[in-house]
Structure formats: C-alpha cells, structure tokens
Amino acid sequence: LQSQANILQSQINLNQAKYNAITNSIAQNEAKLSDQKVVLSANLKSMYLDSSVTPLEMLASSSNISDFMDQQQYQDKIKTKIQDAMDSIQKIQADLRTQQTTVTGILDDEKGQQQKLADLQAEANRLLAEATQNAATADADVRASNNQIASLKAQQQAILAAKFGTANGGQACGGGYPGYLCNAPQDTVVDPWGMYNRECVSYTAFKVASSGRHMPYWGGAGNANQWPDNARRAGIPVDGDPQAGDVAISMVGPYGHAMYVESVLGGGKIFVSQYNFGVPGTYSTMTISSSGLNFIHFR
C-alpha cells in the first residue's frame, strides 16, 4: 500500500509541475494578448485618423508622386499590422483555450489520484488498526502460553528431581555440545534434527549423530516422552536393557526426559549425561537407576 501511495504521490507531483508550467505559460500568453491589444488599438486609431483623407486629397497634398506612394505604403503597413495583430490575438486566444482545457484535465486527474491516495491511506490505517488489535490478542495468547509452559517446566523439574535426585554440573556447555547451540539462549535455535537448543532431546540427538549413527528428524514430535514411539515407528529397537550409547527416556512429567547413557554400571545403575535437568538449559551428569526407563538403541 505504501509503495502504491508513493507512486501516486509521484504522479501528483508530476501533474503539479505540469500545472505550474502551463499556468506560467497562460500568464505569459495573457501578457502577450494585452500587448497585442495595445498595438491593435494604436493601429486602429492611426487608421481611423488617416481614413478621413481620400486618395485624391492625399495625391493633391503630396508634393510629388513619390510622396503619395510613401503615404499609401504607410497606410498599407498599418493595415498589415492590424491584420497581424488580429491573427496573433486569435492564435494566443486559441492557445489559451487549449492550455486551459489541459489544465482542467490535469486538475481532474490530480483530484482522482488524490482520492486514490486518500483511499489507500484509509485502507492502510484500517489494516494497521486490525494488525494492532491482532497483535494485542496474539501477545495475550503468547503470555498465557508462556505462563503455561513455565508452569509445566517447573512441574517437570520438580518431578525429575524427586525421582532422580541432584545432578553434577550446571554449566551452559558440556558433553561436546556445539557452541552455536549451547552459547545461544535456550530455545532460540533449532538444531539439525528439529529440536530447540539446550533441551534434553537436542543434546541426545547431537550425541547420537556425533557417534556416527543415524538420528532421524523428529522436529514437531520431539518431546522426550514421544521418542520411544517415534523410534518404534522408525524400526529402532526400544527396550528396558541399557547399553552404552543408548538414549534413556524417562516418561515422567509433562514432557518426559532424555539422557545419554555414557556407561552401564553394576547393580542396575547407569551413568548419564544430559541437558535441562535441575538448572534449566544446562549440562550435567549423574548416576541413576535404570529401572523404569526406556532405552532406545540407535544404530
């Protein structure tokens, strides 16, 4: 709309320039017309005065034939000047009529363009008001969603802490997780597998891929508690027997939790590395029980 408005304004500016030029030309022609009227008046006066003398009287009063011819030629010149003045006046008047018609057309066109410009501005204002209203509604929805997400994450952290205890670590980067992912604020970058950065699933996806195994693109269905079914559909084995290099999935809480099995210890214990446990968006390690977990054996 703004682009169309700019084009219309440019056309209006051009029309205004044409209008100014023609108006100036009209003023010049009107001045010429006044001048020609003065010339015509003087010539008519001279012609009137000379018309009282007949050619015979002119001849009689002339000292010779040459003098008579000079006077006759003078009268002929006056007549010619009168005719030239009349022709010039008629031409100027015709030019003025044409220019005035042109100016009228330009003014009508400019009025139409200005109305279009006003209509565009009104439409832009309407859209802006609508967008502002929509933005306010969207902001309210986002705030409500963010509050809900924050509440769910808090529930998730509390449930994980109750089940697994306290983790070691809490730094932004660790476990080889790439700098462009761990140095960016949490949930501001999408990783190559469709997960938000510094989440547990993003870290475990990276660990699987960096070990040379295939990590499917699970963006859009990437919560940890969705991974076991995602894996089964992809033909990737899932069971309760841990192996080093597996992704361990806890199904507790709203989202579940994904951990990378660094090693299998005796007595039903495993040593895992992870992100987003305890301190949100940070790397940590811990030893936990393997009981009740799903282990995805990526290949």
SVG drawing of the C-alpha trace seen along z (x, -y; Angstrom):
<svg xmlns="http://www.w3.org/2000/svg" viewBox="-13 -70 46 126">
<polyline fill="none" stroke="black" stroke-width="0.4" points="0.0,0.0 2.8,-2.4 4.5,-1.6 1.3,-2.3 0.9,-5.5 4.4,-6.6 3.7,-6.0 0.5,-8.1 2.3,-10.9 5.0,-10.9 2.3,-11.2 0.6,-14.0 4.0,-15.8 4.4,-15.5 0.9,-16.8 1.6,-19.7 4.7,-20.5 2.8,-20.4 0.1,-22.6 2.6,-25.1 4.3,-25.2 1.1,-25.7 -0.2,-28.3 3.0,-30.2 2.6,-29.9 -1.0,-31.1 0.2,-34.2 2.8,-34.9 0.1,-34.5 -2.2,-36.8 0.5,-39.4 1.2,-38.9 -2.6,-39.3 -2.6,-42.6 0.4,-43.8 -1.2,-42.9 -4.4,-44.7 -2.4,-47.8 -0.8,-47.5 -4.1,-46.9 -5.7,-49.9 -2.9,-52.2 -3.0,-50.9 -6.8,-51.3 -6.5,-54.8 -3.9,-55.7 -6.0,-54.0 -9.1,-56.0 -7.3,-59.3 -5.8,-58.5 -9.2,-57.3 -10.5,-60.9 -8.2,-61.8 -9.2,-60.4 -6.6,-59.1 -7.4,-62.1 -6.8,-64.6 -3.7,-62.7 -2.4,-63.0 -3.3,-66.7 -1.5,-67.4 1.6,-65.4 4.5,-67.3 5.1,-64.5 4.1,-61.0 6.8,-59.6 5.4,-61.3 1.9,-60.0 3.3,-56.4 5.0,-56.7 1.8,-57.7 -0.1,-54.9 2.5,-52.3 2.3,-53.6 -1.4,-53.0 -0.9,-49.5 1.6,-48.8 -0.9,-49.9 -3.5,-47.6 -1.0,-44.7 -0.1,-45.4 -3.7,-45.4 -4.2,-42.1 -1.1,-40.6 -2.2,-41.8 -5.7,-40.3 -4.1,-37.0 -1.7,-37.0 -4.6,-37.7 -6.7,-34.8 -3.7,-32.4 -3.0,-33.4 -6.7,-33.0 -6.7,-29.5 -3.6,-28.6 -5.1,-29.8 -8.3,-27.8 -6.2,-24.6 -4.0,-25.2 -6.9,-25.9 -8.5,-22.6 -5.3,-20.8 -5.0,-22.3 -8.6,-21.4 -7.8,-17.8 -4.7,-17.7 -6.6,-19.1 -9.4,-16.5 -6.7,-13.7 -4.9,-15.0 -8.2,-15.0 -8.8,-11.4 -5.2,-10.5 -5.5,-12.3 -8.8,-10.4 -7.0,-7.1 -4.2,-8.2 -6.7,-9.0 -8.4,-5.6 -5.0,-3.9 -4.2,-5.7 -7.6,-4.8 -7.0,-1.2 -3.5,-1.3 -5.0,-2.8 -7.6,-0.1 -5.1,2.7 -2.8,1.1 -5.7,0.9 -6.6,4.5 -2.9,5.6 -2.6,3.8 -5.7,5.5 -4.4,8.9 -1.0,8.2 -2.5,7.4 -4.6,10.6 -1.5,12.6 0.6,11.0 -2.0,12.0 -2.1,15.6 1.7,15.8 1.8,14.6 -0.8,17.1 1.1,19.9 4.5,18.8 3.0,18.9 1.6,22.4 4.9,23.6 6.8,22.1 4.4,23.9 4.8,27.2 8.6,26.9 8.6,26.2 6.5,29.3 8.9,31.3 11.9,30.1 10.3,30.9 9.2,34.4 12.7,35.2 14.4,34.0 12.1,36.1 12.7,39.2 16.5,38.9 18.0,36.6 20.6,34.0 22.9,33.8 26.5,32.7 27.3,29.7 25.1,26.8 27.3,25.1 25.9,23.9 28.2,26.1 29.4,29.6 29.5,33.1 30.8,31.8 27.5,30.0 28.3,27.4 29.0,23.8 26.4,22.3 23.8,24.3 25.0,24.1 26.1,20.4 22.7,19.2 19.9,18.6 17.7,21.7 15.0,22.4 16.2,19.7 18.0,22.1 16.6,25.2 19.2,27.9 19.6,30.1 17.1,32.7 14.3,30.2 14.8,29.7 15.2,26.5 18.7,25.9 19.8,26.7 16.9,29.1 17.5,32.7 16.3,34.0 18.6,31.7 21.6,32.8 20.9,36.6 20.1,36.1 23.5,34.5 25.2,37.3 23.7,40.0 24.6,38.2 28.1,37.3 28.8,41.0 28.1,41.8 24.7,43.3 21.5,42.2 19.4,39.6 16.0,39.1 14.5,35.6 11.9,35.6 11.0,31.9 7.4,31.3 7.1,34.6 10.2,34.1 9.2,34.2 11.2,36.9 8.1,38.9 7.4,39.1 10.8,40.6 10.0,44.3 7.0,44.4 9.0,42.3 11.7,44.9 9.4,47.9 7.8,46.4 11.2,45.9 12.2,49.6 14.7,48.6 14.7,51.1 13.4,49.9 13.5,52.0 14.5,51.8 18.0,53.1 20.6,50.3 23.7,50.2 26.4,47.5 25.4,45.1 21.7,45.6 19.3,42.8 17.5,43.3 13.9,42.0 12.0,41.3 8.3,40.9 7.6,38.9 6.2,35.4 4.5,33.4 7.4,33.9 9.5,36.8 13.3,36.6 16.0,37.8 19.5,38.8 22.6,40.2 23.9,43.4 27.7,42.8 28.2,46.2 26.4,49.1 27.4,49.7 26.8,52.7 23.8,53.1 21.2,51.7 22.9,48.3 23.9,46.2 26.0,43.1 24.3,40.5 24.9,37.0 22.1,34.6 20.8,31.1 18.0,29.3 18.0,31.2 17.9,29.3 19.2,25.9 17.2,25.1 19.2,25.3 22.5,26.5 24.7,29.6 25.0,32.1 25.9,35.7 24.6,38.2 24.4,41.8 20.8,43.1 18.9,46.4 18.0,47.9 14.7,49.2 11.6,48.0 13.4,46.3 13.1,46.9 16.3,47.4 16.5,46.5 19.2,48.5 20.1,46.2 22.2,47.9"/>
</svg>
